[in-house]
């Protein structure tokens, strides 16, 4: 029996549709090679969705996303905060992994790079508590022990499976909210 997966695709705006179209072609070929089936369903979100459907993240799109096995999201335009933040919050997508590795031919130009940035995605400035007036704007930074510890666990597990090195990037020397994050990560790292 062939495994079947439904993938919600948010085409997005700007270059998003071209990127997601190419990505679905590649994923379709990989499915053929490895012997499983992918069905792609479109979930509109972003500027185009707001213009055509009245909301940047329509409930019908959200339902497609949560009923699918995975979601492929293309870049969205000016309405990104009304798409990205709600998806992160509702689906608890707290870990953002950003790998960076030197290409073999370019590593000869200097020291090679192989690192992964692990970023908490649902708190801090991504909580979405903000406002703007004519002459000022503000965003509230929210840091909790729970979120700091669970992102630290992701980072520590990743470091353990790689080169066993972990760097905490923070501004605890000038921002008290960073102290909780730094201390939580240190506690998790010490075990």
RAZILIN-V467039 format. One record per pair of residues at least 24 apart in sequence whose C-alpha atoms are under 7 Angstrom apart, sorted by the first residue. I is the first residue (numbers start at 1). GAP is how many residues later the second one is. Records with the same first field share a line. If there is no record, write none. Layout:
BEGIN
I->GAP / GAP
END
This chain:
BEGIN
2->33 / 34 / 35
3->33 / 34
4->32 / 33 / 34
5->32 / 33 / 34 / 64
6->32 / 33 / 34 / 62 / 63
7->31 / 32 / 33 / 34 / 61 / 62 / 63 / 64 / 65
8->32 / 33 / 34 / 35 / 56 / 57 / 60 / 62 / 63 / 64
9->31 / 32 / 33 / 34 / 62 / 63 / 64
10->32 / 33 / 34 / 35 / 62 / 63 / 64
11->33 / 62 / 63
12->33 / 34 / 61 / 62 / 63 / 64
13->33 / 34 / 35 / 62 / 63 / 64
14->63
16->58 / 59 / 60
17->57
19->55
20->54
45->38
46->30 / 31 / 33 / 34 / 37
47->29 / 30 / 31 / 32
56->26 / 27
57->25 / 26
85->41 / 43
88->33 / 34
89->33
93->28 / 29
94->26 / 27 / 28
95->24 / 25 / 26 / 56
96->24 / 25
118->37
120->31
143->34 / 38
145->35 / 36 / 39
148->33 / 36 / 37
149->35 / 36 / 39
152->33 / 36
153->35
156->33
END
